């Protein structure tokens, strides 16, 4: 395995206080992943605790109600620049869509929601983000996600070695997501592709690799090209509101079964089509939606149903813009 490209110009007095849990983490890195102890310790010593990361994870945008979340991403500027991104890279996006079987507008919208087409990729050092959340995850939140971020930190160290990345320098989101498509380290290792065939998977500078990797991610999670994502539903006065999940959008009941429970679609759909139901909090009311396999696939990219709806709605607006410009 190639050496990590880490700055190792430390003296003993220059090391910061050891992060809690360092010894256990290093032991796992060495015994389970055959990483070099001195390199792992040097990288962890380079990492800095960031209170701003703790603050950010404690109030994510995905926690906002839909009527506050939607305006963040559904803007004229983001739609217009999405059309421009699609036009500029139309051959590349078409090739990825054909190879991986993912609708073009969805690929564009994912990149648009994640990083404004590469303009906002995050300014936190990835090592700081993953160490802060892996070793100092706030105890006052509803669930402890420190094991997840600790696992991502282990993936990150391996990724840096595999791809020859400067592990102490890479920047990304406060949660450790990287590049134009905001891949977590485990997703980078598993789903990133070398779509421009230059011998590396570069999700920062290679638009081809970004587009191909986003398409591959959705493909691997079961995207169905050309199929329905979501449709507006009407809820009766006796609708089974207690059967709506706020986090699990696996389509389990059929459209017909949901209709029996009081949720009918506003458009023609096969009664046998598996669906879930989503409630969105608008400013003065709630709206209800039937969601399908492709909606569920988008939630594999980000578990928030509001994120998935923002991607879908942005994709449709960008597609309209493309159609008008042709």
Secondary structure, 3 states (H helix, E strand, C coil): CCCCCCCCCCCHHHCCCCCCCHHHHHHHHHHHHCCCHHHHHHHHHHCCCCHHHHHHHHCCHHHCCHHHHHHHHCCHHHHHHHHHHHHHCHHHHHHHHHHHCCCHHHHHHHHHHHHCCCCCCCCEEHHHHHHHHHHCCCCCCCCCCHHHHHHHHHHHHHHHHHHCCCCCCCEECCCCCECCCCECHHHHHHHCCCCCCCCCCCCCCCHHHHHHHHHHHHHHCCCCCCCCCEEEEEECCCCCHHHCCCCCCCCCEEHHHHHHCCEEECCCCCCCCEEEEEEEECCCCEEEEEECHHHHHHHHHCCCHHHHHHHHHHHHHHHHHHHHHC
